[in-house]
Amino acid sequence: MTPPLRRVVIAGASLAGLHAAHALRRHGFTGEITMVGDETHRPYDRPPLSKQVLLAPANGVPAVALPIEPSMDLRWRLGAAAVALDPRHRRIHTADGTAVDYDGLVIATGAHARRWNGPGSHLDGLHYLRTLDDALALRRRLAIAAADQQRVLIAGGGFIGAEIAHAAATLGCHVTLVEQQAQLLGQQLGVPVGNSIASTLADAGVTVRTGTTLAAFDGDNHHRLIAARTTDGTTIPADLAVIGLGMLPATAWLRGSGAVLRPHLLCDRYSAVAGMDPDGRIVAAGDVTCWPNPVFDHRRTAVGHWSNAREQADNAAHNLLAAPADRLPYAHVPTFWSDIGPLKIRSVGMPDRADSVTIIDGSLPGRRFLAAYAHGDRLVGAVSVNRPRHLATMHRLIAAQAPIQRLDELSTTTQPPSNTLLPEGEHT
């Protein structure tokens, strides 16, 4: 018999975890809510870590803490990560050797930075950026690098890598960015956005090396980083390296629990964790999850973005409390933004699923444009660079699974769909 829902544990003191707690209270839950987190910090906003925090003056760091009303009456178990789930006894075990019992569980453990395990991984001078502590440590180290005119290597040319590269160059560091794709973000967003980012980084003084990837780090006799070697045989001098090789969902603690890992935590369309007893009251939200998204033909979707963390948390909390007949499916159009120097990039939908790109507004040379992404004749994504006009309409059209022909409703300057706007060999 399913016990009454009196105690909810949220594994992950993250944006998704905190928003789930907000949603539970908003939906009328008055019982006990316990937040379990691996960091000692209460939930904070991650997007500023690679921008405002790194560029903050020495006498202050921007506030990144998320607002928490005392009336929410949350219990906190911070600094002790969840290490095991026992669904039979409705219990999670934490790294400090204790256990926390629940009637309902929200899994929001997010993701962690993919580590470099190759040659030189032990050297002093290697940094990652995922947590607030990571950002503060990197900020201190970049300040030293700028003062001493040191050389900084960014391994990985995704959005985070590009943001860090531009920030480091702005501080006065000598920066080289290495990316294995032939075009920055080519597979994800195609040539227009990739060229805009590459040109902006070059303008800031960043050396961009594409078509090669990290092979090894070299150090001196004191185990300090002195250089990186790439797969094309080049040696790049470096005093500091930031490794941006992507994120991995934080699911190791769920192994053996019955949860389905792909490698993200698989959920059904109601945000309930697959592989569990349907009466087990276990839901999940945020970067840790994947689910069949009805907006994109129920294809399995994993989205590591701020908007998904909030919206899926709300869906998960609602469905945790709701009777089966009242549960709501989770349909989501991803949204994302990135600021890289003067570029304000805004994305909706799933541009990486496109096989053609159309510039429907603005100018590529001026780095002010709106690009529409289609798969076949269907609109699947849109990206603006300093040109956010029409994005709300694009979001609505993507949610409605509209054909690309509907763009005639909003086009001001157009050019025909062209695969030449996608990198060669990367038409998906």
C-alpha positions as CSV (number, residue, x, y, z in Angstrom):
1,M,0.0,0.0,0.0
2,T,1.4,3.4,-1.0
3,P,2.0,5.5,2.2
4,P,0.6,9.1,2.3
5,L,2.9,11.7,0.9
6,R,4.3,13.5,4.0
7,R,8.0,13.6,3.3
8,V,9.6,14.6,0.0
9,V,13.3,14.4,-0.5
10,I,14.9,16.4,-3.4
11,A,18.3,14.9,-4.4
12,G,20.2,17.8,-5.8
13,A,20.3,21.3,-4.4
14,S,20.3,22.7,-7.9
15,L,18.1,25.1,-9.9
16,A,15.9,22.2,-10.8
17,G,15.8,21.0,-7.2
18,L,14.9,24.4,-5.8
19,H,12.3,25.0,-8.5
20,A,10.8,21.6,-7.7
21,A,10.5,22.7,-4.0
22,H,8.9,26.0,-5.1
23,A,6.4,24.0,-7.3
24,L,5.5,21.6,-4.5
25,R,4.6,24.4,-2.2
26,R,2.8,26.2,-5.0
27,H,0.8,23.1,-5.7
28,G,-0.3,22.9,-2.1
29,F,2.2,20.4,-0.5
30,T,2.5,21.2,3.2
31,G,4.7,18.3,4.3
32,E,8.4,18.1,4.9
33,I,10.8,18.9,2.1
34,T,14.5,18.0,2.5
35,M,17.1,19.2,0.0
36,V,20.2,17.0,-0.3
37,G,23.2,18.4,-2.2
38,D,26.8,17.6,-2.8
39,E,28.0,21.2,-2.5
40,T,28.1,23.2,0.6
41,H,26.3,26.1,-1.1
42,R,22.6,26.6,-1.3
43,P,21.2,26.6,-4.9
44,Y,22.7,29.3,-7.2
45,D,22.5,30.4,-10.8
46,R,25.1,28.8,-13.1
47,P,25.0,31.0,-16.2
48,P,27.0,33.9,-14.6
49,L,29.8,31.6,-13.6
50,S,31.5,31.7,-17.1
51,K,30.9,35.4,-17.6
52,Q,30.2,37.9,-14.8
53,V,32.0,35.9,-12.1
54,L,35.2,35.5,-14.1
55,L,35.2,39.2,-15.1
56,A,34.2,40.5,-11.6
57,P,36.7,43.0,-10.0
58,A,38.9,41.7,-7.3
59,N,36.9,43.4,-4.5
60,G,33.6,41.7,-5.3
61,V,31.8,38.7,-6.9
62,P,28.3,39.1,-8.4
63,A,25.5,37.6,-6.3
64,V,24.5,34.2,-7.8
65,A,22.4,32.8,-5.0
66,L,18.8,31.9,-6.0
67,P,16.1,33.5,-3.8
68,I,14.6,31.2,-1.1
69,E,11.7,32.4,0.9
70,P,11.8,31.4,4.6
71,S,8.1,30.4,4.3
72,M,9.1,27.5,2.1
73,D,10.3,25.8,5.3
74,L,13.0,23.6,3.7
75,R,15.4,21.2,5.5
76,W,18.9,21.2,4.2
77,R,21.5,18.4,4.0
78,L,24.4,20.0,2.2
79,G,27.9,18.9,1.6
80,A,27.0,15.2,1.4
81,A,26.1,13.9,-2.0
82,A,23.5,11.1,-2.6
83,V,25.5,7.9,-3.2
84,A,22.8,5.2,-3.4
85,L,19.1,4.8,-3.8
86,D,17.1,2.1,-2.1
87,P,13.6,2.3,-3.7
88,R,12.3,-0.7,-1.9
89,H,12.7,1.0,1.5
90,R,12.2,4.5,0.1
91,R,15.6,5.7,1.2
92,I,18.6,7.5,-0.2
93,H,22.1,7.1,1.3
94,T,24.5,10.0,1.4
95,A,28.3,10.4,1.3
96,D,28.5,11.2,5.1
97,G,27.2,7.7,5.9
98,T,23.6,8.7,6.8
99,A,20.3,7.8,5.2
100,V,17.3,10.0,4.4
101,D,13.8,8.4,4.1
102,Y,11.1,9.7,1.8
103,D,7.6,9.1,0.7
104,G,8.2,11.0,-2.6
105,L,11.6,11.6,-4.3
106,V,12.6,14.2,-6.9
107,I,16.0,13.4,-8.6
108,A,17.7,16.7,-9.7
109,T,21.4,15.8,-9.3
110,G,22.3,17.5,-12.6
111,A,25.6,16.9,-14.4
112,H,29.3,17.2,-13.7
113,A,32.2,18.2,-16.0
114,R,33.7,15.4,-18.1
115,R,37.2,14.9,-16.7
116,W,40.4,14.6,-18.7
117,N,41.9,11.2,-17.8
118,G,44.7,11.2,-20.4
119,P,48.4,12.0,-20.0
120,G,49.1,14.9,-17.7
121,S,45.8,14.8,-15.8
122,H,47.7,15.1,-12.5
123,L,49.4,18.4,-13.3
124,D,48.9,21.6,-11.4
125,G,47.2,24.2,-13.7
126,L,44.2,22.2,-15.0
127,H,40.8,23.7,-14.3
128,Y,37.2,22.8,-14.9
129,L,34.1,25.0,-14.7
130,R,30.9,23.6,-13.4
131,T,30.4,24.8,-9.8
132,L,30.7,28.1,-8.0
133,D,33.9,26.9,-6.3
134,D,35.3,26.0,-9.7
135,A,34.5,29.5,-11.0
136,L,36.1,31.3,-8.0
137,A,39.2,29.2,-8.2
138,L,39.5,29.9,-12.0
139,R,38.8,33.6,-11.4
140,R,41.8,33.8,-9.0
141,R,44.0,31.9,-11.4
142,L,43.1,34.0,-14.4
143,A,43.9,37.1,-12.5
144,I,47.4,35.8,-11.9
145,A,47.7,34.7,-15.6
146,A,46.7,38.2,-16.8
147,A,49.1,40.0,-14.4
148,D,52.0,37.8,-15.5
149,Q,51.1,37.6,-19.2
150,Q,50.7,33.9,-19.0
151,R,49.3,31.5,-21.7
152,V,45.9,30.0,-21.3
153,L,44.6,27.0,-23.2
154,I,40.9,26.3,-23.6
155,A,40.3,22.6,-24.5
156,G,36.8,22.5,-26.1
157,G,35.0,25.1,-28.2
158,G,31.4,24.7,-27.0
159,F,29.5,27.7,-25.6
160,I,31.2,27.5,-22.1
161,G,34.7,27.2,-23.7
162,A,34.0,30.2,-26.0
163,E,32.7,32.3,-23.1
164,I,35.7,31.5,-20.9
165,A,38.1,32.2,-23.8
166,H,36.6,35.6,-24.4
167,A,36.6,36.4,-20.7
168,A,40.2,35.3,-20.3
169,A,41.3,37.4,-23.4
170,T,39.3,40.4,-22.0
171,L,41.3,40.1,-18.7
172,G,44.5,40.3,-20.8
173,C,45.6,36.6,-21.0
174,H,47.2,35.1,-24.1
175,V,44.5,32.6,-25.1
176,T,44.4,29.6,-27.4
177,L,41.2,27.6,-27.9
178,V,41.3,24.1,-29.3
179,E,38.2,22.4,-30.8
180,Q,38.0,19.1,-32.6
181,Q,35.2,20.1,-35.0
182,A,36.2,21.8,-38.2
183,Q,33.9,24.7,-37.3
184,L,33.1,26.0,-33.8
185,L,29.7,24.6,-32.8
186,G,29.2,23.4,-36.3
187,Q,27.3,20.2,-35.5
188,Q,25.1,22.1,-33.0
189,L,24.3,25.3,-34.8
190,G,25.9,25.3,-38.3
191,V,28.2,27.8,-40.0
192,P,26.4,31.2,-39.4
193,V,26.6,31.1,-35.6
194,G,30.0,29.3,-35.6
195,N,31.6,31.9,-37.9
196,S,30.2,34.7,-35.8
197,I,31.7,33.2,-32.6
198,A,35.1,32.4,-34.2
199,S,35.3,36.0,-35.6
200,T,34.4,37.5,-32.3
201,L,37.0,35.5,-30.5
202,A,39.7,36.4,-33.1
203,D,38.8,40.1,-32.6
204,A,39.4,39.7,-28.9
205,G,42.8,38.2,-29.5
206,V,42.0,34.5,-29.1
207,T,43.8,32.0,-31.3
208,V,41.3,29.4,-32.5
209,R,42.6,26.0,-33.7
210,T,39.9,23.8,-35.1
211,G,40.0,20.3,-36.5
212,T,42.3,18.9,-33.8
213,T,41.9,17.8,-30.2
214,L,43.8,17.4,-27.0
215,A,46.3,14.5,-26.8
216,A,48.3,15.2,-23.7
217,F,49.5,17.7,-21.2
218,D,53.2,18.2,-20.4
219,G,54.6,19.4,-17.1
220,D,57.9,20.4,-15.5
221,N,59.8,18.7,-12.7
222,H,57.5,20.4,-10.2
223,H,54.3,18.9,-11.9
224,R,53.3,22.3,-13.2
225,L,51.6,22.6,-16.6
226,I,53.9,23.9,-19.3
227,A,52.3,22.8,-22.6
228,A,49.5,20.8,-24.3
229,R,49.9,18.5,-27.2
230,T,47.2,18.0,-29.8
231,T,46.4,15.2,-32.1
232,D,47.8,16.9,-35.2
233,G,51.2,16.9,-33.6
234,T,51.3,20.5,-32.4
235,T,52.7,21.6,-29.0
236,I,51.0,24.6,-27.5
237,P,52.8,26.3,-24.6
238,A,50.4,26.8,-21.7
239,D,50.6,27.9,-18.0
240,L,46.9,27.3,-17.4
241,A,44.3,25.0,-19.1
242,V,40.5,25.0,-18.8
243,I,39.0,21.7,-19.9
244,G,35.6,22.0,-21.5
245,L,34.9,18.5,-22.8
246,G,31.2,18.5,-22.1
247,M,29.1,17.3,-19.2
248,L,28.0,13.9,-17.9
249,P,24.8,13.3,-16.1
250,A,25.2,12.7,-12.4
251,T,23.7,9.2,-12.3
252,A,26.5,7.0,-10.9
253,W,24.7,6.9,-7.5
254,L,21.6,5.3,-9.2
255,R,23.3,2.2,-10.5
256,G,21.7,-0.9,-9.1
257,S,18.5,0.9,-8.1
258,G,16.5,-0.3,-11.1
259,A,16.6,3.1,-12.8
260,V,17.3,3.1,-16.6
261,L,20.4,5.0,-17.5
262,R,21.0,6.0,-21.2
263,P,23.4,7.5,-19.9
264,H,20.9,10.1,-18.7
265,L,18.2,9.1,-16.3
266,L,15.3,7.9,-18.5
267,C,11.9,9.3,-17.6
268,D,8.5,8.7,-19.1
269,R,6.4,11.5,-20.5
270,Y,5.2,12.4,-17.0
271,S,8.7,12.9,-15.6
272,A,8.5,9.7,-13.6
273,V,11.7,7.6,-13.5
274,A,11.5,4.6,-15.8
275,G,12.2,1.2,-14.4
276,M,10.6,2.0,-11.0
277,D,7.4,0.8,-9.4
278,P,4.8,3.3,-10.8
279,D,3.6,3.8,-7.2
280,G,7.2,4.5,-6.0
281,R,6.7,8.2,-6.4
282,I,10.0,9.0,-8.0
283,V,10.3,11.8,-10.5
284,A,13.2,13.7,-12.0
285,A,14.0,17.0,-13.6
286,G,16.8,18.9,-15.2
287,D,20.2,18.1,-16.7
288,V,20.2,14.5,-15.3
289,T,17.2,13.4,-17.3
290,C,16.1,12.3,-20.8
291,W,12.5,11.8,-21.8
292,P,10.3,11.2,-24.9
293,N,9.5,14.8,-26.0
294,P,6.1,15.0,-27.8
295,V,7.2,18.3,-29.5
296,F,9.9,16.3,-31.4
297,D,8.0,13.1,-32.3
298,H,8.5,11.6,-28.8
299,R,12.2,11.3,-29.6
300,R,14.4,10.9,-26.5
301,T,15.6,14.4,-25.5
302,A,18.2,15.5,-23.0
303,V,18.5,19.2,-22.4
304,G,21.1,20.8,-20.1
305,H,19.6,24.3,-20.2
306,W,18.2,26.7,-17.5
307,S,14.7,26.8,-18.9
308,N,14.3,23.0,-19.0
309,A,15.5,22.7,-15.4
310,R,12.7,25.1,-14.3
311,E,9.9,23.8,-16.5
312,Q,10.5,20.1,-16.0
313,A,10.8,20.6,-12.2
314,D,7.3,22.2,-12.3
315,N,6.0,19.2,-14.3
316,A,7.7,16.7,-12.0
317,A,6.4,18.3,-8.8
318,H,2.8,18.5,-10.2
319,N,2.8,14.9,-11.2
320,L,4.3,13.7,-8.0
321,L,1.3,15.2,-6.1
322,A,-1.4,14.4,-8.8
323,A,-3.7,11.5,-9.1
324,P,-2.8,9.3,-12.2
325,A,-5.7,10.8,-14.1
326,D,-4.5,14.3,-13.5
327,R,-0.9,13.9,-14.5
328,L,0.4,16.1,-17.3
329,P,2.8,15.1,-20.1
330,Y,6.0,17.2,-20.4
331,A,6.3,18.9,-23.7
332,H,9.2,21.3,-24.0
333,V,10.7,23.6,-26.6
334,P,14.3,24.2,-25.3
335,T,15.5,27.7,-25.0
336,F,19.1,28.8,-24.4
337,W,21.2,31.9,-24.4
338,S,24.9,32.8,-24.4
339,D,26.7,36.1,-24.3
340,I,30.2,36.1,-25.9
341,G,31.6,39.6,-25.9
342,P,29.3,41.7,-28.1
343,L,27.4,38.6,-29.3
344,K,24.0,38.0,-27.7
345,I,23.0,34.5,-28.9
346,R,19.5,33.2,-28.2
347,S,18.3,29.8,-29.3
348,V,14.9,28.0,-29.3
349,G,14.1,24.5,-30.3
350,M,16.6,21.8,-31.4
351,P,18.9,23.3,-34.1
352,D,21.2,20.3,-33.9
353,R,18.4,18.2,-35.5
354,A,18.3,20.4,-38.7
355,D,19.4,19.6,-42.2
356,S,19.0,23.1,-43.6
357,V,19.4,26.6,-42.3
358,T,17.7,29.8,-43.6
359,I,18.8,33.3,-42.7
360,I,15.4,35.1,-42.5
361,D,16.4,38.4,-41.0
362,G,19.5,40.6,-40.6
363,S,23.0,40.3,-41.9
364,L,25.7,37.7,-41.5
365,P,28.6,40.1,-42.1
366,G,27.1,42.5,-39.5
367,R,26.7,39.6,-37.0
368,R,23.1,40.6,-36.5
369,F,20.8,37.9,-37.9
370,L,18.0,35.4,-37.2
371,A,18.5,31.8,-38.5
372,A,15.7,29.2,-38.9
373,Y,16.6,25.5,-38.8
374,A,14.5,22.9,-40.5
375,H,14.5,19.1,-40.7
376,G,12.9,18.3,-44.0
377,D,10.0,20.8,-44.3
378,R,9.5,21.2,-40.6
379,L,10.8,24.0,-38.4
380,V,12.8,22.6,-35.5
381,G,14.9,25.5,-34.3
382,A,15.9,29.1,-34.5
383,V,19.0,31.1,-33.3
384,S,19.4,34.8,-33.1
385,V,22.6,36.7,-33.0
386,N,22.0,40.2,-31.8
387,R,18.6,40.0,-33.5
388,P,16.0,38.6,-31.1
389,R,13.0,39.9,-33.1
390,H,10.6,37.1,-34.0
391,L,12.0,34.5,-31.5
392,A,8.8,34.3,-29.5
393,T,6.9,33.6,-32.8
394,M,9.5,31.0,-33.7
395,H,9.0,29.3,-30.3
396,R,5.3,29.1,-30.9
397,L,5.8,27.7,-34.5
398,I,8.2,25.1,-33.2
399,A,5.8,24.0,-30.5
400,A,3.1,23.7,-33.1
401,Q,5.4,21.5,-35.3
402,A,4.9,24.0,-38.1
403,P,6.2,23.6,-41.6
404,I,9.1,25.8,-42.7
405,Q,6.7,27.5,-45.2
406,R,5.1,29.3,-42.2
407,L,8.2,31.5,-42.0
408,D,6.7,33.6,-44.8
409,E,4.5,35.0,-42.1
410,L,7.5,36.8,-40.5
411,S,10.3,37.0,-43.0
412,T,11.7,40.5,-43.9
413,T,14.9,39.5,-45.7
414,T,15.2,35.9,-46.8
415,Q,17.5,33.5,-48.7
416,P,16.6,30.0,-49.8
417,P,17.3,27.1,-47.4
418,S,20.9,26.1,-48.0
419,N,22.9,23.1,-46.8
420,T,26.0,25.2,-47.4
421,L,25.2,26.9,-44.1
422,L,26.0,23.6,-42.4
423,P,29.6,22.2,-42.1
424,E,30.5,19.7,-44.8
425,G,29.6,16.2,-43.7
426,E,27.5,17.4,-40.8
427,H,24.0,17.4,-42.3
428,T,21.9,15.4,-39.9
